[in-house]
Amino acid sequence: MSSPSSMEEEERKYFDKCIRSFRYYKTHALGNLRKNIKDFKALPMHHQKMLDKFIVQQSEIKQCIELNFMFILHMLHDVQGMFQPSSEETDDSLPDIDIDEADKDSAMAGDGLTQGDLDRVYTTLRQFVRDWTSDGELERSKCYGPIINAVQDRYKEKENVEILVPGAGLGRLAFEFASRGYNCEGNEFSIFMLIGSNFALNNISTYTFNISPWATCSTNNLSHEDRIKKVEIPDVDT
């Protein structure tokens, strides 16, 4: 049986691995982009001419990846203290980001990571669409709306009502209950989601960010414009 100290060490290592996965996003995504361009240029010229916009489109995708990476860097700012209560006043100003240093860190962050680790990063970015953008409002109304309505119908008086949201993801459902005056707590297993929800609930404040969550998705897009579409986060003041 593992000792408490060894378990804490394993948890610390996994937490650091999740952070490195986020940092590796740009290096990994641009690596895939370069491979796509290399494969394209290996095609016969008459085939390349059939996709005359391909290179320009890859350049636009590159810009989207860089936009997403900047969002990730802000999300990771001060993330080491996310599980520790602080008595200090919150600094609402955006941190200065040294993008050159961040690029170096990204290039060195991939050791020991798996494709599954990177998939969780991409999933987290896409999950922001449902939970924290106006684009996700309809989906939220379908999946969260019935839950919220059921609780409100059952508990007319909010005093002494405590709500637990299991599998809270990026925290929007818990936020909806809290904003309605309920005492609510979210529970989430995924460190990737916890990092995202910590940023959405505690650190975005009055700022908004644009991301292109589908930039790395080569499937399930009707057009290139769908792939590079930007969404604004958050859609409400948290």
Secondary structure as UniProt FT lines:
FT   HELIX           4..23
FT   HELIX           25..41
FT   HELIX           45..48
FT   HELIX           49..51
FT   TURN            52..53
FT   HELIX           54..76
FT   TURN            77..78
FT   HELIX           79..81
FT   TURN            82..83
FT   HELIX           99..108
FT   TURN            109..112
FT   HELIX           115..132
FT   HELIX           134..136
FT   HELIX           137..143
FT   HELIX           145..154
FT   TURN            159..160
FT   STRAND          162..166
FT   TURN            169..170
FT   HELIX           172..179
FT   TURN            180..181
FT   STRAND          183..187
FT   HELIX           191..198
FT   HELIX           199..203
FT   TURN            205..206
FT   STRAND          209..211
FT   TURN            213..216
FT   HELIX           224..227
FT   STRAND          231..233
//
